[in-house]
Amino acid sequence: MIKAGVTILMINKRKFIQLVIIIAVMFIFTSAAYADTPITLPKIPMANTPQEVSSSIQVLLLITVLALAPSILIMMTSFTRIIIVLSFLRNALGTQQMPPNQVLIGLALFLSLFIMMPVGTDIYNQAYKPYSNSQITSTEALNRASTSIKGWMLKQMGSKEKEKDLAMFASLSGIKLPVQKEKLPLNVVIPAFMISELKTAFIMGFLIFIPFLVIDMVVSSTLMSMGMMMLPPVMISLPFKILLFILVDGWKLVTQALVSGFVK
């Protein structure tokens, strides 16, 4: 009986809700039909003058740049090499999540700002400032900014080994070789720059791993010779690796190596 009563109540509740919805819809259409003033949709403001159109385009470009800012930061600056080397360093120390990802990303970000400050100043003086004073057009400002950042990326690929990456992407894009590096478009320079940065970062990470790997091997062989096979070597080697890193002032050495690799 109780189950039957609950079922009846649920059915009646559904019918009641359906009835309320039907009455509400009928009321809306009836009010719209007999209203003195017709229902109008809100108007969307449109740009009518050239100044308003220019302002709208500027806002659209600004939103686009803000949306692409993380990709620009990763692809066209020193951020990629720095964060990869710092990640290698943490793995070599074996400290798991210490320092945490937020600290590593923050350090890589501010080091990137420090390294890219001359390029940012040049873009501001050569592109943004004349454009804000209406001395050049937006197209010319964009060309000047891209020239500055492209010149910096090409400077980082000055060695013959890294020029092979430029030649590879130039040939893949159908550009006839040989060609001057300065005349290559950004769609060729950016991927070549990223490949060269990955290669350099992995070389630095390998060199960072070597001393810590030696400590692990020494500790492991010592424990084996003492018959302590059940004791994890990581527990013993971790304090020694941290002590070595502190004694040689590791953070200063790594930071100096990273910054000096870009400031030439």
C-alpha positions as CSV (number, residue, x, y, z in Angstrom):
1,M,0.0,0.0,0.0
2,I,2.8,2.4,0.9
3,K,4.6,1.7,-2.4
4,A,1.4,2.3,-4.4
5,G,0.7,5.5,-2.5
6,V,4.2,6.8,-3.3
7,T,3.8,5.9,-7.0
8,I,0.5,7.8,-7.2
9,L,2.1,10.8,-5.5
10,M,5.0,10.8,-8.0
11,I,2.6,10.5,-11.0
12,N,0.4,13.3,-9.6
13,K,3.5,15.5,-9.0
14,R,4.7,15.0,-12.6
15,K,1.3,15.9,-14.0
16,F,1.2,18.9,-11.7
17,I,4.6,20.1,-13.0
18,Q,3.6,19.6,-16.6
19,L,0.4,21.5,-16.1
20,V,2.3,24.4,-14.5
21,I,4.7,24.5,-17.5
22,I,1.8,24.5,-20.0
23,I,0.0,27.3,-18.2
24,A,3.2,29.4,-18.1
25,V,3.9,29.0,-21.8
26,M,0.3,29.9,-22.7
27,F,0.5,33.0,-20.5
28,I,3.7,34.2,-22.2
29,F,2.3,33.8,-25.7
30,T,-1.0,35.4,-24.7
31,S,0.7,38.4,-23.2
32,A,2.9,38.8,-26.2
33,A,-0.2,38.6,-28.5
34,Y,-2.3,41.2,-26.7
35,A,0.5,43.5,-25.6
36,D,0.4,47.1,-26.8
37,T,4.1,47.2,-27.7
38,P,5.7,44.4,-29.6
39,I,8.6,42.5,-28.0
40,T,11.9,43.5,-29.5
41,L,15.3,41.9,-29.2
42,P,18.1,44.0,-27.6
43,K,20.2,45.8,-30.2
44,I,23.9,45.0,-30.4
45,P,26.0,48.2,-30.8
46,M,27.9,48.3,-34.1
47,A,30.9,50.4,-35.0
48,N,29.9,53.1,-37.5
49,T,32.9,55.3,-37.8
50,P,36.5,54.4,-38.8
51,Q,37.8,55.3,-35.3
52,E,35.3,52.9,-33.7
53,V,36.3,50.1,-36.2
54,S,40.0,50.7,-35.4
55,S,39.3,50.5,-31.7
56,S,37.3,47.3,-32.1
57,I,40.1,45.7,-34.1
58,Q,42.7,46.7,-31.5
59,V,40.7,45.1,-28.8
60,L,40.3,42.0,-30.8
61,L,44.1,41.8,-31.5
62,L,44.8,42.4,-27.8
63,I,42.5,39.5,-26.8
64,T,44.2,37.3,-29.4
65,V,47.6,38.1,-28.1
66,L,46.6,37.4,-24.5
67,A,45.1,34.1,-25.6
68,L,48.4,33.2,-27.4
69,A,50.7,34.6,-24.6
70,P,51.4,31.2,-23.0
71,S,52.4,29.7,-26.4
72,I,54.5,32.8,-27.2
73,L,56.2,32.6,-23.8
74,I,57.1,28.9,-24.3
75,M,58.0,28.9,-28.0
76,M,59.8,32.2,-28.6
77,T,61.7,32.9,-25.3
78,S,64.3,31.2,-23.1
79,F,61.6,29.6,-20.9
80,T,61.8,26.2,-22.6
81,R,65.5,25.6,-21.9
82,I,65.3,26.9,-18.4
83,I,62.3,24.9,-17.2
84,I,63.7,21.7,-18.8
85,V,67.1,22.1,-17.1
86,L,65.5,22.8,-13.8
87,S,63.3,19.7,-14.1
88,F,66.4,17.6,-14.9
89,L,68.1,19.1,-11.8
90,R,65.2,18.1,-9.6
91,N,65.2,14.6,-11.0
92,A,68.9,14.3,-10.6
93,L,68.7,15.3,-6.9
94,G,65.9,12.8,-6.4
95,T,63.9,15.1,-4.2
96,Q,60.6,14.1,-5.8
97,Q,58.4,17.2,-5.8
98,M,60.9,19.5,-4.0
99,P,61.1,22.3,-5.1
100,P,57.4,22.1,-6.2
101,N,56.3,22.9,-9.8
102,Q,55.1,26.3,-8.9
103,V,58.5,27.3,-7.6
104,L,60.3,26.0,-10.7
105,I,57.9,27.6,-13.1
106,G,58.1,30.9,-11.2
107,L,61.9,30.8,-11.3
108,A,62.0,30.0,-15.0
109,L,59.5,32.8,-15.7
110,F,61.5,35.5,-13.9
111,L,64.8,34.3,-15.4
112,S,63.1,34.5,-18.8
113,L,62.0,38.0,-18.1
114,F,65.5,38.9,-17.0
115,I,67.0,37.4,-20.2
116,M,64.4,38.8,-22.6
117,M,64.4,42.3,-21.1
118,P,66.7,43.8,-23.8
119,V,64.5,42.3,-26.5
120,G,61.4,43.7,-24.8
121,T,62.9,47.1,-24.5
122,D,63.9,47.1,-28.2
123,I,60.3,46.1,-29.2
124,Y,58.9,48.8,-27.0
125,N,61.2,51.5,-28.5
126,Q,61.1,50.4,-32.1
127,A,57.5,49.1,-32.5
128,Y,55.1,49.9,-29.7
129,K,56.1,53.5,-28.9
130,P,56.0,54.7,-32.5
131,Y,52.7,52.9,-33.1
132,S,51.1,54.4,-30.0
133,N,52.2,57.9,-31.2
134,S,50.6,57.2,-34.6
135,Q,54.0,57.4,-36.4
136,I,53.8,53.9,-38.0
137,T,51.0,51.6,-38.9
138,S,50.0,48.4,-37.1
139,T,51.5,46.3,-39.9
140,E,54.9,48.0,-39.7
141,A,54.8,47.8,-35.9
142,L,54.2,44.0,-36.1
143,N,57.0,43.7,-38.7
144,R,59.4,45.5,-36.4
145,A,58.5,43.5,-33.4
146,S,58.8,40.2,-35.3
147,T,62.2,41.3,-36.6
148,S,63.5,41.9,-33.1
149,I,62.4,38.6,-31.7
150,K,63.5,36.8,-34.8
151,G,66.9,38.4,-34.6
152,W,67.2,37.2,-31.0
153,M,66.2,33.6,-31.9
154,L,68.7,33.5,-34.8
155,K,71.4,34.8,-32.5
156,Q,70.8,31.7,-30.2
157,M,71.2,29.5,-33.3
158,G,74.6,30.9,-34.3
159,S,76.5,27.6,-34.3
160,K,76.8,25.4,-37.3
161,E,75.1,22.5,-35.6
162,K,72.0,24.6,-34.9
163,E,72.0,26.0,-38.4
164,K,71.2,22.5,-39.6
165,D,67.8,22.8,-37.9
166,L,67.1,26.0,-39.8
167,A,68.1,24.4,-43.1
168,M,65.9,21.4,-42.4
169,F,62.8,23.4,-41.7
170,A,63.6,25.7,-44.7
171,S,63.8,22.7,-47.0
172,L,60.6,21.2,-45.6
173,S,58.8,24.5,-46.2
174,G,59.9,24.6,-49.9
175,I,62.4,27.5,-49.6
176,K,65.3,27.2,-52.0
177,L,68.7,26.9,-50.3
178,P,71.1,28.6,-49.6
179,V,69.3,31.6,-48.2
180,Q,70.2,34.3,-45.6
181,K,68.9,33.5,-42.1
182,E,67.5,37.0,-41.7
183,K,65.2,36.5,-44.7
184,L,63.6,33.3,-43.3
185,P,60.0,33.7,-42.1
186,L,58.9,33.1,-38.5
187,N,57.1,29.9,-39.3
188,V,60.6,28.4,-40.1
189,V,62.6,30.1,-37.4
190,I,60.3,29.3,-34.5
191,P,60.2,25.4,-34.8
192,A,64.0,25.4,-35.6
193,F,64.6,27.5,-32.4
194,M,62.5,25.1,-30.3
195,I,64.3,22.1,-31.6
196,S,67.7,23.7,-30.9
197,E,66.5,24.7,-27.4
198,L,65.4,21.2,-26.6
199,K,68.8,19.8,-27.8
200,T,70.7,22.3,-25.6
201,A,68.5,21.7,-22.6
202,F,69.0,17.9,-22.8
203,I,72.8,18.4,-23.1
204,M,72.8,20.5,-20.0
205,G,70.6,18.0,-18.2
206,F,72.9,15.2,-19.0
207,L,75.9,17.1,-17.6
208,I,73.9,17.9,-14.4
209,F,73.1,14.2,-14.0
210,I,76.7,12.9,-14.1
211,P,77.9,14.0,-10.6
212,F,74.7,12.8,-8.9
213,L,74.9,9.5,-10.8
214,V,78.4,9.0,-9.5
215,I,77.2,9.5,-5.9
216,D,74.4,7.0,-6.4
217,M,76.9,4.4,-7.8
218,V,79.3,4.9,-4.9
219,V,76.6,4.6,-2.3
220,S,75.1,1.6,-4.0
221,S,78.4,-0.3,-4.3
222,T,79.3,0.6,-0.6
223,L,76.0,-0.8,0.6
224,M,76.5,-4.0,-1.4
225,S,80.0,-4.5,0.0
226,M,78.7,-4.1,3.5
227,G,75.9,-6.6,2.9
228,M,73.1,-4.1,3.4
229,M,71.1,-5.3,0.4
230,M,67.7,-4.5,2.0
231,L,68.5,-0.8,2.6
232,P,67.4,1.4,-0.3
233,P,70.5,3.3,-1.7
234,V,68.3,6.3,-2.4
235,M,67.8,6.9,1.3
236,I,71.5,7.1,1.9
237,S,72.5,8.9,-1.3
238,L,69.9,11.7,-1.1
239,P,71.4,13.5,1.9
240,F,74.9,13.3,0.2
241,K,73.6,14.7,-3.0
242,I,71.8,17.6,-1.3
243,L,75.0,18.3,0.8
244,L,77.1,18.3,-2.4
245,F,74.6,20.6,-4.1
246,I,74.7,23.1,-1.2
247,L,78.5,23.0,-0.8
248,V,79.1,23.9,-4.5
249,D,76.3,26.5,-4.4
250,G,74.4,24.6,-7.0
251,W,71.6,27.1,-7.6
252,K,74.0,29.9,-8.3
253,L,76.0,27.7,-10.7
254,V,72.9,26.5,-12.6
255,T,71.4,29.9,-12.8
256,Q,74.7,31.4,-14.0
257,A,75.1,28.7,-16.6
258,L,71.6,29.3,-17.9
259,V,71.7,33.1,-18.1
260,S,75.3,33.2,-19.6
261,G,74.1,30.8,-22.3
262,F,71.8,33.4,-23.6
263,V,73.6,36.6,-22.8
264,K,76.5,36.6,-25.3
